[in-house]
Each structure stands twice: as structure tokens, then as C-alpha cells.
Amino acid sequence: MLFTYKKNTLKLQLMKRLLLFLLLPILVFTSACTCSTLAQSNDRVIKTPVPVRPAGQTDVLQLRAEPIPLVRIAFIGLGMRGPSAVDRIININGVEIVALCDVLEENVKKVNTRLEKKGFPKAKEFFGDTAVWRKVTALPNVDLVYIATDWVHHVPIGIQAMKDGKHVAIEVPAATNMDEIWALINTSEQTRKHCIQLENCVYDFFELTTLNMVQQGLLGEIIHGEGAYIHALQPYWNSYWDDWRMKFNQKHRGDVYPTHGLGPVCQAMNIHRGDKLNYLVSVDTKAIGNPAFLKEQRGVEVKDFRNGDHTTTLIRTEQGKSIMIQHNVTSPRPYDRLYQLTGTKGFANKYPVSDYALASEAVGDEIAKNHENLNAHSFVPKEVKDALMEKYRHPIVKDIEEKAKQVGGHGGMDFIMDYRLIYCLQKGLPLDMDVYDLAEWCCLIPLTEISLDNNSAPVEIPDFTRGGWNKLNGLKFAE
Ligand SMILES: NC(=O)c1ccc[n+]([C@@H]2O[C@H](COP(=O)([O-])OP(=O)(O)OC[C@H]3O[C@@H](n4cnc5c(N)ncnc54)[C@H](O)[C@@H]3O)[C@@H](O)[C@H]2O)c1
């Protein structure tokens, strides 16, 4: 009996070894295949060149410049957007409008007359052609060059202004291709001048309050964010100087206006302050609306219009979060920036309903006592939302909310943006947004185009800090 058992056990062991002997090559082969598939899929991520940081140059994270008690400003680009910036900034103490510049004389004169009527000294005037701005950046008595031209002129002006010793503030999107983005970064790092993108949407009241909630942990860990620029531009297409905006859309596929949607989400996710954008994939529709507009309004038949009506982009971050960004400037939809944050303990949503949903245990203190029935699956009642908005009002808004609403600019957010820029320059503090924010938010323009032209292939988003994305521990506005 014992013998039979031993014999059987021996047989079994022999069979096992034989099986292993036969299976081993198959296992090795399969795992080799898996590895090579992974390697292949890594290879499938399209990468764009990252220029080596020139020797002697360091990053500009938390860059501080000498305090400038009286900020002397030159404005370049006075079309639809620029003049409202002048109107806002004159409401801030400690600024002087030194120069006004536009290709068109009438644009400059109009703003200067307005300045004079409001009791301010007239600024020096520059107009006549697309190169006249060179005289402005060269002026010795200017601290800040504020650029609101068409997109093509943003970067040459910005770079020269920094080389001429000025800080620069550039309208959105500050840059539209990777060469421009890297050139702005390198120039800011070399000259140690601020290069800020004028992204106003991060200063809207709901976004600022929500950012404060996020930073205080009310929504838990933010794992997913959404943003968009959905704005039917038909009433404005014919008003842009030299038709620059339609021309850009006609020539470029992809999300050509991503910063309003992406900016507030990146701030809530601490991008390049503990996390980084790793890669994106993009999908678009065919182009119908804009070619139809050109046909109907201008009698022009365009068969190769590049920008699709609706573009959707997905991003994954180093810390395992996802972001969805949309662009649509033609469909008859209500204006929409989405602004949605999904956290482990709560949810924020701005359009079409701006409200919060909270896991009940995350509400805490007074609010929870009054409202027992909160759950994470519906928006909080109006009185709770109002209480939350009050409780989490962002500290940078507290002193200036009334003035911001009175001065205006998209309901006040534009004034808060200008106020913060001047405040930080006057006090020599790091600005709320740096050149790497500019780069991360603008890079969707070239990178979504690459993804779309390659059947929605993943495209790497470079670490624009070149190694510094984890140096800072979260986003903090200087006070
Ligand atoms: N942040 C926002 O909410 C917001 C809103 C609107 C526009 N913008 C941005 O503002 C910028 C301007 O947009 P806009 O609607 O005023 O366009 P616009 O066409 O009305 O104005 C552009 C102006 O720039 C001038 N210009 C062009 N090239 C110049 C040069 N080389 N030197 C001097 N002046 C030059 C033109 O003469 C024109 O007056 C764009 O970048 C746009 O995306 C931002």
C-alpha cells in the first residue's frame, strides 16, 4: 500500500516536471510577448523634442522680482479685448499707463481720449504697422508689457519685451506651437522676467471658491476634471483684425483655445506642483459650421477647413488623474466652460448648474447639523451652497470682491486677474501663474493637432519645468 502510494507520488512528480519542462518555453515566450507589447505601446506615444536647458539657466518656479511700487505699463493690441484691460487697470492704485500701441491709429486714439476724459495723463502713442511695437518694448520707462494682439504676434513681442528688460503679460492663448512655448520658457528663465498668461477664468468666483474648498480637502482627492470652451463665435468672426481667428481655425485642427477650460482644472490638481500632465489623446468631428459660415457670409467655398466643429481631448496625469477638455466655437449651444471636478468626497460643477454634491460625512461642522439628508448623489440645497460659497470664499477675493463686480470684466474675474498681477509685482511676490502654467495650458494647441493627425494617437505632454514638477508642494497664491 505504502509502496503503491510512493510509486504513484513519484509518477506524479515526474509528470509535473515533464509538464513544467514543456510549459516553460511557452511561458517565457508569452511573457516576452507581453513585454514587447508594452514596449511597443510605450513607443506608440508620440514625443516632441524637449530642448536641453542651456547651461547656467535655472527654472523660474516661485520667481520673485524686485518690488515695483509704481508699475508703468505699455499696452500692445487695442482691438476688442485690449481697451477693456486699460479701463480695468486704471482702477488699481500704483499704476501708470505709459504707452498705447496698435497697428490701427484709431484704436490707439480712442483709448487715449478715454484716458484723458477720465482724468489720466495721455499715454505715448504708437501705431502704423505690425512692427511698431519694437519701439514700445525698447522704451526705458516701462515695467510691464501687456499684450492683447492676435495670436501670431504674442510670442515675438513677449520675447523681445523680456529681452528688453520688461515683465510680460500675454492674452490667451499666449503661444500656439511648441517652438513658441519653449522660446517663452527659455527667455523667462534667461532674463528672470515674469511671463504670465492672462488666464482670467481661474479668477471667476465659483472657480476660486472651489479651489479653496479643494485645498482645504472638502472634495477629497480630485481624481477627474473637465473643462471647455464652447462659445458660438458667429457674431464676432467678422470683427477680428485681419480675420486672424478664422484664418487660424481654418489652418489648424485640434483644440485651439484650451486655456479657459484647462487652467482652473490644472490649478485644482496642482499641476507642476506635485503632479504633471503625462499624455493626451484627442478626437474631433468633421468641420461643418465654420465652412458653412464662410459660404453663407462671405460666399467663400472652403473644402479643407481643418478645425472640426467639436474637439474632445483626454489627458492622464502622473498621479493617475484624468482630465477631459472640449472645444466648439460654432454649434448653437449656450456658452459653456464645463468646469467640473470629481473628488473622492465631493463634486463641483459650474455649467449649466453651478453647485456642489458632497458625501455627507465630508460636510462637517455647522452645515451638516442643519442638513441631515445630504448625500453624494444630488446637489446640495441652495442654502447649503450659499453657506459653502460664503465659508470658502477665497482669501484673495475678500477685500476686492465688491470693487471687482463694480469694475467688471466678465463679471469681475478680469479685474481680479489684473489686480493680482499688479499686487504681486508691486510687492515683489511670485505671480499666481508662471510660464510653466502658460506652457501646460497652451500645449494642447499643437499636441492635439498631432494626436488628431495620427488617428488619435497618444502624445506625450513634456515636463516643461525640465525636472522641477515635484519641487513645489501644491499651489499657493502669494499674500
Ligand atoms: N481672456 C479672455 O477672456 C479673452 C477674450 C477675448 C479675447 N482674448 C484674447 O485677446 C487677444 C485679442 O483678441 P481681440 O478679440 O481683441 O482681437 P482683435 O482682432 O479685436 O484685436 C487685436 C488687435 O491687435 C492689433 N494688432 C495685431 N497685430 C499687432 C501688432 N503686431 N502690433 C500692434 N497691434 C497689433 C490689431 O490691430 C487689433 O486691434 C487674443 O489673444 C484673444 O484670444 C481673450
The ligand as an SDF file (V2000), in Angstrom:
LIG
                    3D

 44 48  0  0  0  0  0  0  0  0999 V2000
   -9.2760   86.1940  -21.8170 N   0  0  0  0  0  0  0  0  0  0  0  0
  -10.3880   86.4320  -22.4690 C   0  0  0  0  0  0  0  0  0  0  0  0
  -11.4760   86.2690  -21.9560 O   0  0  0  0  0  0  0  0  0  0  0  0
  -10.2990   86.9470  -23.8780 C   0  0  0  0  0  0  0  0  0  0  0  0
  -11.4180   87.4710  -24.5030 C   0  0  0  0  0  0  0  0  0  0  0  0
  -11.2850   87.9580  -25.7940 C   0  0  0  0  0  0  0  0  0  0  0  0
  -10.0550   87.8960  -26.4410 C   0  0  0  0  0  0  0  0  0  0  0  0
   -8.9910   87.3650  -25.8080 N   0  0  0  0  0  0  0  0  0  0  0  0
   -7.6670   87.3400  -26.4490 C   0  0  0  0  0  0  0  0  0  0  0  0
   -7.2250   88.6820  -26.6330 O   0  0  0  0  0  0  0  0  0  0  0  0
   -6.4370   88.7860  -27.8100 C   0  0  0  0  0  0  0  0  0  0  0  0
   -7.0240   89.8620  -28.7230 C   0  0  0  0  0  0  0  0  0  0  0  0
   -8.3040   89.4650  -29.1310 O   0  0  0  0  0  0  0  0  0  0  0  0
   -9.3300   90.5220  -29.7190 P   0  0  0  0  0  0  0  0  0  0  0  0
  -10.6520   89.8820  -29.6420 O   0  0  0  0  0  0  0  0  0  0  0  0
   -9.1280   91.8420  -29.0890 O   0  0  0  0  0  0  0  0  0  0  0  0
   -8.8570   90.5990  -31.2480 O   0  0  0  0  0  0  0  0  0  0  0  0
   -8.9300   91.8540  -32.1930 P   0  0  0  0  0  0  0  0  0  0  0  0
   -8.6770   91.3770  -33.5700 O   0  0  0  0  0  0  0  0  0  0  0  0
  -10.1810   92.6140  -31.9410 O   0  0  0  0  0  0  0  0  0  0  0  0
   -7.7400   92.7750  -31.6910 O   0  0  0  0  0  0  0  0  0  0  0  0
   -6.4070   92.5030  -31.9710 C   0  0  0  0  0  0  0  0  0  0  0  0
   -5.7160   93.8610  -32.0920 C   0  0  0  0  0  0  0  0  0  0  0  0
   -4.3250   93.6570  -32.1900 O   0  0  0  0  0  0  0  0  0  0  0  0
   -3.7970   94.5930  -33.1110 C   0  0  0  0  0  0  0  0  0  0  0  0
   -2.5410   94.0690  -33.6240 N   0  0  0  0  0  0  0  0  0  0  0  0
   -2.3270   92.9750  -34.3880 C   0  0  0  0  0  0  0  0  0  0  0  0
   -1.0240   92.8120  -34.6070 N   0  0  0  0  0  0  0  0  0  0  0  0
   -0.3870   93.8240  -33.9600 C   0  0  0  0  0  0  0  0  0  0  0  0
    0.9560   94.1840  -33.8260 C   0  0  0  0  0  0  0  0  0  0  0  0
    1.9280   93.4760  -34.4070 N   0  0  0  0  0  0  0  0  0  0  0  0
    1.2580   95.3000  -33.1230 N   0  0  0  0  0  0  0  0  0  0  0  0
    0.2830   96.0260  -32.5250 C   0  0  0  0  0  0  0  0  0  0  0  0
   -1.0240   95.7120  -32.6160 N   0  0  0  0  0  0  0  0  0  0  0  0
   -1.3550   94.6220  -33.3280 C   0  0  0  0  0  0  0  0  0  0  0  0
   -4.8700   94.7200  -34.1770 C   0  0  0  0  0  0  0  0  0  0  0  0
   -4.7600   95.9420  -34.8740 O   0  0  0  0  0  0  0  0  0  0  0  0
   -6.1330   94.6270  -33.3390 C   0  0  0  0  0  0  0  0  0  0  0  0
   -6.5830   95.9140  -32.9850 O   0  0  0  0  0  0  0  0  0  0  0  0
   -6.4230   87.3940  -28.4010 C   0  0  0  0  0  0  0  0  0  0  0  0
   -5.2960   86.7290  -27.9520 O   0  0  0  0  0  0  0  0  0  0  0  0
   -7.6620   86.7400  -27.8200 C   0  0  0  0  0  0  0  0  0  0  0  0
   -7.6010   85.3470  -27.7960 O   0  0  0  0  0  0  0  0  0  0  0  0
   -9.0870   86.8970  -24.5290 C   0  0  0  0  0  0  0  0  0  0  0  0
  1  2  1  0
  2  3  2  0
  2  4  1  0
  4  5  1  0
  4 44  2  0
  5  6  2  0
  6  7  1  0
  7  8  2  0
  8  9  1  0
  8 44  1  0
  9 10  1  0
  9 42  1  0
 10 11  1  0
 11 12  1  0
 11 40  1  0
 12 13  1  0
 13 14  1  0
 14 15  2  0
 14 16  1  0
 14 17  1  0
 17 18  1  0
 18 19  2  0
 18 20  1  0
 18 21  1  0
 21 22  1  0
 22 23  1  0
 23 24  1  0
 23 38  1  0
 24 25  1  0
 25 26  1  0
 25 36  1  0
 26 27  1  0
 26 35  1  0
 27 28  2  0
 28 29  1  0
 29 30  1  0
 29 35  2  0
 30 31  1  0
 30 32  2  0
 32 33  1  0
 33 34  2  0
 34 35  1  0
 36 37  1  0
 36 38  1  0
 38 39  1  0
 40 41  1  0
 40 42  1  0
 42 43  1  0
M  CHG  2   8   1  16  -1
M  END
$$$$
